[in-house]
Amino acid sequence: FRHRGDRLWYRRLFNDPDFEQLYADRWFYHRDRAMSNKGIESIINGQAAEIGTTRAIRQGFSNEGSWNSELNTFKNWLTTRADWYDGQFTPRPVYNQNGGEVPGNFIVKFSPSSGTIYYTTDGSDPRISGGDISPSAIQFEGGVTMTKVVAEGDRVKVTIPTATAPPPGLGWTSALFNDTTWLTGTTGIGYDRVNTYDPHIDLNLDATMDRVNTSAYLRLEFNLANASSYDVMRLQMKYDDGFVAYLNGNLIASENSPASLVWNSDATGGHPDTEAINFVTFEVSAHVGKLVEGTNILAIHGLNDGIGSSDFLISPELEVGQSTVSNGLVLNESVLITARTRDGSAWSAPAEAYFLVDTIPASAKNLFISEFHYRPADANATELAAGFTDRDDFEFIELMNRGSQTINLSGVEFIDGVTFDFSTAEIRSLAPGTRVLIVKNLAAFEQRYGSKFSSQIAGEYSGNLSNDGELITLVDATGSNILSFTYNDQSPWPEEPDGDSYTLVLISPTGQPIPEHGDPSSWRASASPGGSPGDTGSSNYNDWKIANGLPIPEIDADPDRDGRDNLLEYFEGTNPNSSDLASGTIAIESLTLEGIADKYIVFRFRRNLTADDVSLAPQISDELNNWLEGPANIVLHERTRISDTEENLVFRSTSPSRSESQKFGRLKLQLK
């Protein structure tokens, strides 16, 4: 549909090799998504559901069967046409595994049908404008030697199943199943009342299947030596109208099969006679590990589209292959691979695969939001001149892996606050201790912060963060919450991020106890406006003690003898070499909460905003033996920023302190 005579101006665009390539690339982009065969069928099903059978009959269909037949014809025509159109382009490379989680030292291999494969590992395109090979592209040195282990005409065992025989389940697909009572013949198998399929049928099922059942079971046995040496496998099928294929009891491919498969299942769609007599190739290399040494069983559940169908055909072939690689691609870290096939001057569409090497799933134990910017500063003159007029464009969210292993971000998704899915992000894994950014507007972010953080940006999110606070929810691949919390712009939350262009920073995300995202005391304002995206934005005790030249560097030492040890001096931002008066107090004070005045234990102290490697825990006790802490006992009451790097904090007990009771308080500091 690109050469219509009344679109001469459009046809001329294809004289540009880059336009021609973009056309092919866009076609396959959608074929991998909404325009896949399953996607096309899903769209038709959705539209058909809106119409409904009753309305369809009112519009001229005689009954539900004729309506469903028309739907199946429509699905089949569109999917067949799409498959044909795929074949008009240079075939894309096929990976031995299409990305996902792999162990260290995994070797990536390709199996092209023709041409030479070029790939990149830096996210760039192997093809450059004009059609030449990119300087950063790497040629894949290798090929595939294929061996046919099941061929048309091979011996086959067949049965037309009943409700009880063979027994329900998939036992009949395994190598151990006894099929001695089944029919014996050679492929293909089927029947045809009008003889179209006769040249393709060796074992005729006219008497046993026609008008009896829509399902047939096939078992084909083959022997294999050195099974572990094969890394490519392809199934080829002639079929009318559907099938499910199993290798040694493991499902490897299906077409037009229902979600719930039983002994008398129908095909969910048709496969026209003109197409059914030609082999269709199904790439099943992902299941090559199911091959075993010695006897193997290829089992097929053949499906017809109706009990009254006039014909049926199933004829399988299976071939396995060994990649010959002189310089394979060994993976030791997670990477996005972009590959194209070049055949003469023609290029295929890109085939992308993101490999996650030695990763574990993201969870609440290893993935945290470590910083976010919900109300950035207004655009300055330079930013306005560049076209960025909305302060929200400069928002960002930073996440951190606090664990000891690389985590897999695929399936991780923001569903409240903003919307972002890491499954298609530029970054889909996160090494221990590293940080990743998602931004509202990439161009605006780089205008303000430069490009030094670009390698840490996974992509742009939809929506924006509320200036008044809101719920943020991050879920894992199963839909379970990784974190869900509501932030606020009012005390006891830091107030500087609301209007003063500071960010909210999680205090010591790697420390113990694990900080609670919903607890205001777990957060601080950034030390400087704009925050520190992609970085810690904090100091550490070791650097501080060196900078101060401490003669006695231990955290409990007190070189200036003011009664305040080094850890407290570091935490409060005071000079460890000069005697200071104690700035913190713990006392019983009168506070008015929700209009009611009462007495509480109150902690007042100063904090160095950058000392994120120190955890603090105000504690209370009645008898000096059992000390209570945490938000059930003590909460942050208010906070006041006193400089770029310091703030005053006020904590209070959750319960009033009665005059007749005895209370003790202390501040526990711990270097993380």
Secondary structure, 3 states (H helix, E strand, C coil): CCCCHHHHHHHHHHHCHHHHHHHHHHHHHHHCCCCCHHHHHHHHHHHHHHHHHHHHHHCCCCCHHHHHHHHHHHHHHHHHHHHHHHCCCCCCCCECCCCEEECCCEEECECCCCCEEEEECCCCCCECCCCCECCCCEECCEEEEEEEEECCCCEEEEECCCCCCCCCCCHHHCCCCCCCCCEEEECCEEEECCCCCHHHCCEECHHHHCCCCCEEEEEEEEEECCHHHCCEEEEEEEEECEEEEEECCEEEEEECCCCCCCCCCCCCCCCCHHHHCCCEEEECHHHHHHCCCEEEEEEEEEECCCCCCCEEEEEEEEEEEEEEECCCEEECCCEEEEEEEEECCEECCCEEEEEEECCEECCCCCEEEEEEECCCCCCCHHHHHCCCCCHHHHCEEEEEECCCCCEECCCCEEEECCEEEHHHCCCCEECCCCEEEEECCHHHHHHHHCCCCHHHEEEECECCCCCCCCEEEEECCCCCEEEEEECCCCCCCCCCCCCCCCCEEECCCCCCCCCCCCCHHHEEECCCCCCCCCCCCCCCHHHHHHHCCCCCCCCCCCCCCCCCCHHHHHHHCCCCCCCCCCCCEEEEEEEEECCEEEEEEEEEEEEECCCCCEEEEEEEECCCCCCECCCCCEEEEEEEEEECCEEEEEEEECCCCCCCCCCEEEEEEEEC
